[in-house]
């Protein structure tokens, strides 16, 4: 599948014994060499969580699955989220309405990452609809800014599924 213009997705294997964040930061530095990347968990203050870009007009997102890191980057859209999941993941029926498979989960998680609130939002509140050019999603809530996220499934290494969500 060809992604819409303005989106870059890079996969990189995480070597045994190497911290996955080290790998993702190296990929980010290659994509945006003049930028600085900061992750700060809003709950505990730790150096994990959503990656923010300083020194460049870009949005990035990172995910990890089964020995891989995937980085999505855009300078065309205001927000981006990417999620990768082992294709054989189980137990999703507990968190997605009507069950759901790995690809359904990747789509929901990509939306929540692009939204910026991550799993602070109940994944069951994300409604995904297939469209002619991929999929779209809304987070069902009372907020007035009921954003429509555009999404695409991402070509992935064998045994992994992934999706990217974009906000205008």
N, C-alpha and C positions, 0 to 999 in steps of 0.2 A: 504494500500500500504506500502510495506517495502522500506525504504530509503536505498540507497547504503551505504556501510560501510564507517565510518569516519564522519558521519553527525549525530548530535543530535538535535532534535527539542523538545522543552518543552512548553506546554501550561499551563497557570496559570490564574485563574479568578482574576479580579481586583475588590476587595470589594468596595462597595459604600463608597465614601468619601476618598478613598485612591488614591494618585497620581499614575498613571500607570507607571511612570518611577521608582518609588520606588519599585514596584513589579518586573519590568524587571531587575533592578539592583540586587535584592535579588536572582532572578533565575540565573543571570550571576555569582554572587558570589558563588553560590552553584556548578555551573558547573566548574568554574575555581577559586578555593578559594585563590590561591596565586597571582592572577592578580588584576590589577586596570583598571577601565573602564572610558574612557573620551569621552564626546560628546561636540563638539564645532562647532557651526554653522559657516561656512566660510563667510557667508554674514553679520550676525549681531553680531557674537561672543557669542551668547546665549548658554546655556547648553542644547542644543537639537541638533538633527541631527544624523549623522552616529556615531555609537559607535566604538571606537578604543580600542584595548586591549594593556595594558602595563604590562610587567612582565611575559608574557606567550606567547608561539608560537602558536597562535590561531587566527581565524577570527570569528567574531560574527555578527549577524544582529538581529534586533528587529522590530516587528510590533504590532499594536494594532487594534482590531476590536470588536465592540459590547460587551464591558465589559471583554475582554480577552487580555492578552499579550501573544505573541508567540516569543520565542527566538530560533534562530538557531546557532549552534556552530560547528566548524570543526577545527581539528588540522592536517588534511590531505590535504586540498586544500588551495590555496593562498587567495581566496576570496569567500564570501558567501553572499547571499541576501535572505531575506524572506519577503513575504508580505501576509497579511490576509485581506479579504474583506467580508462584509456581502453579502451573496449569492443573495440577492434581490436588490443590488445597481442598480441605474438607471443613465442615462445620459452619459454612456461611449461612445456612438456613436459620441460625440463631440471631443473625444481625441484619439480614436482608429480607424484606417482605416477600413472601411467596418463594422463599429459597434463594436461589441464585448460584451462579457458577463463578469461577475465578475471574472471567472477563467482566462479569457484572460488578464484582467487587473492585476490580482495577478501575473501572469507570467511575464508580462512586467515590473511591478514595482519591482519584485524580481531581474530581470536582471539589472535594473538601480541602485538598491541598491548595488548589487555585483560589478557593474562597478565603483561605488564610486561617480558618478556625480548626481545620483538621478534625480529629475525632472528639473535639469538644461538642460537635454536632452529632446527633444520632444518625448513623448511616441510613436508617430506615426512612429518614425524611428526604432523601435524595431520590427524585423521580427522573429516571432516564428514559428517553424516547428515541427510537431509531429514526434517522432522517435519510434523505437521498444522498447526502455527502458525509455520512458518519453517524453521529448521534448528538443529542442535546440533553440538557439536564437543568432542573430547578431544585433548589432546596426549599421544601415546603415549610413556610413559616409566616408569621404575622408581619415581618418587616416590610416596609414600603419598597425597598430596593430589590424586589424579587428578580434577581439577575438570571438571565438565560445563559448557561455555559455551553459552548460548542465543544464537541469532542471528536477525537479520532482514535481508533485502535492503532497500535504501533507494532511494526514488525519486530519480533523478539527472538532471542536465542531459543533453541529447541527446549521444550518443557516449561517455558515461561510465557505468560500473556501480559500485555501492558496496554495502557491507555493514557492519552494526554487530553487535558481540558484547558480551554482558553477563555479568558474574559476580555471584553473589549475595553 
